[in-house]
C-alpha cells in the first residue's frame, strides 16, 4: 500500500516533447508579433500626431497633464503634438533595431514604456475622463496592454544585448 501512495506521476516524454516543440515554434512568432505590432501602432499614432485632427483630439489630455502641459506654451498645439509624434516614432524605429543593436531596441522599448505611462496618467489628470460618455477613458485603458508589450520588449532586448560578446559592444 505504501508503494502505491508514494508513486509519482511521470509525464509521457513523447507528449511533453511535442508540447516543447510547439512552444519553441510559437515563442519567436509571439515575440515578433508583439514587438513589431507595437512598432506599427507607434509609427501610426506618431504619424497621426502631425495632423490637425489628432493635435486637436489630444488637446484636452495634454493641457490637463502636469507632465505635458508645458508643450503648448512652448510649441503651440500643433507643435506640441508633433513633438509627441517624434518621440513615438523614434521609439518605434529604435525598437526596430533589435536584430542588429539590441541596446537601441531596449532604449526604444523603455521610451515606449514611458509614453504609455504618461498616457495612463491622463486617467488621473483629465477632468471627466471616467464619465461613461467620455470616449477617452476606455481608449486609454488599452495602454495597459501596450505598456506590458513595451516592458516585455525591453526585457528581451536587454537579455539579447547582455548575450552579445563584449567586443561587439564597442
C-alpha positions, 0 to 999 in steps of 0.5 A: 500500500505504501508503494502505491501512495508514494508513486509519482506521476511521470509525464509521457516524454513523447507528449511533453516533447511535442508540447516543447516543440510547439512552444519553441515554434510559437515563442519567436512568432509571439515575440515578433508579433508583439514587438513589431505590432507595437512598432506599427501602432507607434509609427501610426499614432506618431504619424497621426500626431502631425495632423490637425485632427489628432493635435486637436483630439489630444488637446484636452489630455495634454493641457490637463497633464502636469507632465505635458502641459508645458508643450503648448506654451512652448510649441503651440498645439500643433507643435506640441503634438508633433513633438509627441509624434517624434518621440513615438516614432523614434521609439518605434524605429529604435525598437526596430533595431533589435536584430542588429543593436539590441541596446537601441531596441531596449532604449526604444522599448523603455521610451515606449514604456514611458509614453504609455505611462504618461498616457495612463496618467491622463486617467488621473489628470483629465477632468471627466475622463471616467464619465461613461460618455467620455470616449477617452477613458476606455481608449486609454485603458488599452495602454495597459496592454501596450505598456506590458508589450513595451516592458516585455520588449525591453526585457528581451532586448536587454537579455539579447544585448547582455548575450552579445560578446563584449567586443561587439559592444564597442 
